[in-house]
Amino acid sequence: MQSIGDAVVTTDAFGRIQYLNPVAESLLGCSEASAQGVLLEEVFRIVHETTREKVKNPIEQALQENRIVSLANHTVLITGRDQEIAIQDSAAPIRNREGQVIGAVMVFHDVTQNRLLSRQLSWQATHDALTGLVNRQEFERRVEQALHLAKLDYQVYALCYLDLDHFKIVNDTCGHVAGDELLRQITVLLQEKVRKTDTLARFGGDEFGLLLSQCTLEEALRVANNLLSCVQEFRFVWQEQVFSIGVSIGLVRIDTNSESLAEIISTADAACYTAKNRGRNRVYVAQTDDQERLQQRGQMQWVGRISQALESDWFCLYVQRIAAITPTEQNGDHYEVLLRLRDEQGKLVLPMAFIPAAERYNLMHLIDRWVIRTLFSNWTRVVDNKKSIYAINLSGSSINDDRFIDFLHEQFTLHPISPQHICFEITETVAIANLLKARQFIQKLQRMGCRFALDDFGAGMSSFAYLKSLPIDYLKIDGSFIRNIVENPVDNAIVTAITRISSVMGIQTIAEFVENDAILERIKALGIDYAQGYGIAVPRPLGKI
């Protein structure tokens, strides 16, 4: 007992100390000689680490109950030098040969470091490391608890789903270090505006959750608008650059009529998404008969179907011919690869039914990869003309995916396809959303030998200044200008301008929505290089051109 690493104390049947080993002397802060005959509780002061309430002496309890006793996990020892040590111990009665209790022995040891590590691990499991806020898992546990109390005691809560509006600009412009600092500063800002009884959480990225305790919808709306104002007035400064940051907030009440945790979170998320769609930097309160929310719920239901479609090969590829209409452009066939989905009943589903959901829930990069793998693996079977060019649509997710280029290299390695036969298309809106990234992306693909087309030009924030920044091979003029080009002189003038400038820049033009001979003759007269539309060819399954 003199040599072991644990502290050992023995007492007589009345709880008076008879023996201390060296470790016990060190932890208690007294010598064996000075403690001899002293009641244990005089030198062994123990309290609960949180409540500070006195904990019952384990030796006294062991003597009274004639059994082995262990301390609770949250016990700390206050030493003779008034230091606090987290301890773990057990006490047992000592019996003579006749079985009579003649004393007790207690063994305890310092677990301060272990308990500190345990607290750290517990904190990390429930909190976001960057901001110190509770994480999504812990937040949802508290919402679940609030939902239970709302149904049990008719208590009222409210939940806010917050999404920063211009976080990506800071992250892309100044880097992740600046983005992290912005999130920390926003956290401090938001914490100053909420009560201690409320729960502010970070879900990840630039998304936050706020659970307002004992709060009516009207009061919650005031809180949400207050948060909106303070974020709107906030200016983030980084290396002499100043950024304005907005926030979109979805608000939903939690009461006895609320259905489930999943329903509450998805409703608040959908309300936040609606706030973004309506112009950002605003609060949107979810209503039970909210059509936009119902539409959002419909998108959420698509998520599972899209994942199932990817696993079960419910997707299929169609192609639509793009015809060369100028004498100099007769060098092989051009096709656009189109995506379709066959539902559980085998019916064909057009992309606009599921693409918004795929974009909203970050599934587009998986769809893009499926399209490329499927086309490439069927290439030798479906491509007859060695001069054919196949155009594949890419989403903004793929452009922002740093691993996409490696994936494409891998596909070209696996399949005997020359990159010159592949043209990638991105929409004008996607390109302009991140002009620098788009330009770098296009240049990398062109260095591989691929071609590039800018789709839907004219439909969004079209600008020839943007066009100068993008090294594209083809420009697809949006069909909204082509459809009425014969009857509408304004559309005719716009298409004429786009065609002339593209020609000067060495960019070939493709007219979409060419649906009849009159349109075809007009665009030929304007000098457009290619035509696409139902007047040229209808989409057909891949391999059945």
Secondary structure as UniProt FT lines:
FT   STRAND          7..12
FT   TURN            13..14
FT   STRAND          16..20
FT   HELIX           22..28
FT   HELIX           32..35
FT   TURN            36..37
FT   HELIX           40..43
FT   STRAND          45..48
FT   TURN            49..51
FT   HELIX           58..65
FT   STRAND          69..70
FT   TURN            73..74
FT   STRAND          75..78
FT   TURN            80..81
FT   STRAND          84..95
FT   TURN            97..98
FT   STRAND          101..110
FT   HELIX           112..126
FT   TURN            129..131
FT   HELIX           136..153
FT   STRAND          157..164
FT   HELIX           167..174
FT   HELIX           176..191
FT   TURN            192..193
FT   TURN            196..197
FT   STRAND          199..204
FT   TURN            205..206
FT   STRAND          207..212
FT   TURN            213..214
FT   HELIX           217..233
FT   STRAND          235..238
FT   TURN            239..240
FT   STRAND          241..244
FT   STRAND          247..254
FT   TURN            256..257
FT   HELIX           261..277
FT   TURN            278..279
FT   STRAND          283..285
FT   TURN            288..289
FT   HELIX           291..312
FT   STRAND          315..324
FT   TURN            327..328
FT   STRAND          334..342
FT   TURN            344..345
FT   STRAND          348..349
FT   HELIX           351..353
FT   HELIX           355..360
FT   TURN            361..362
FT   HELIX           364..377
FT   HELIX           379..382
FT   TURN            386..387
FT   STRAND          389..393
FT   HELIX           396..399
FT   TURN            402..403
FT   HELIX           404..414
FT   HELIX           419..421
FT   STRAND          422..427
FT   HELIX           428..433
FT   HELIX           435..448
FT   STRAND          451..457
FT   HELIX           464..469
FT   STRAND          474..477
FT   HELIX           479..482
FT   TURN            483..487
FT   HELIX           489..505
FT   STRAND          508..511
FT   HELIX           517..526
FT   STRAND          530..531
FT   TURN            534..536
FT   STRAND          540..541
FT   TURN            542..543
//
